[in-house]
Amino acid sequence: DPRTGEIYNGFREAGYFPEAVVNFLALLGWNPGTEQEIFSMDELIEQFSLERVSKSGAKFDYEKAKWFNHKYLQMKPDEEVADIFQRILIEKGFIEDTDKVIKIISLIKDRADFITDLWDQSHYFFEAPEHYDAKAVQKRWKPEIPKQLNELCDILLSLEAVSSEEMEKIIKEWISKKNYHLGNLMNALRLVLVGELKGPSIFEIIEVLGTEETVRRIRKAIEVLDKEVF
């Protein structure tokens, strides 16, 4: 890239889908005469004409190429993306249930531009955090949090199989009844499960992790962070 000095490998090696690259390259010097930017191969073949090809030099924009790849990734069925992502998981030593991976993909796919981004967006589903974001700990780990999280563990262990929506309703009602600070507690919960303040709905995360793993992570974090903070 002449602007940034970054050196790129081939598009395939960088994680671009072939159809996204073709779509992007077709629009470098060709104007379809409409606002449409995403074209299937059949649409490109049908609509492309030399009369609409510009004679001026085309500017190669890597950010735009990334945008196209993001769009094509979002259009792919979760099942197809999960199948590709499973290969990355296997390389990292994880053999996971297909339905679980499909569920995770449905939660994090919109945050990714490339298949390889999916691991960065989802690693906490497969391995517990070993470290916790220092700034988040400083901001969110209040003196009252360990007690509240221990109480939350009891609530979670008392629940039979419930959906993330039912779990959210029950827990928020409990927080309101106890007059706890919703934002502080939910952010602390996200911190102990993910290691930082990112990710989809915390209740969706709990549903995927399962009660046993969720409680294990909470109790481990309390033990670690209490020593570090207080």
Buried (B, 14 or more C-beta within 10 A) or exposed (E): EEEEEEEEEEBEEBBBBEBBBBBBBBBBBBEBEEEEEEBEEEBBEEBBEEEEEEEEEEEEEBEBBBBBBBBBBEEBEBEEBBBEBBEBBEEEEBEBEEEBBBBBBBBBBEBBBBBEBBBEBBBBBBEBBEEBBEEBBEBBBBEEBBEBBEBBBEEBEEEEEBEBEEBBEBBEEEBEEEEBBEEBBBBBBBBBBBBBBBBBEBBBBBBBBEBEBBBBBBBBBBEBBEEEBE
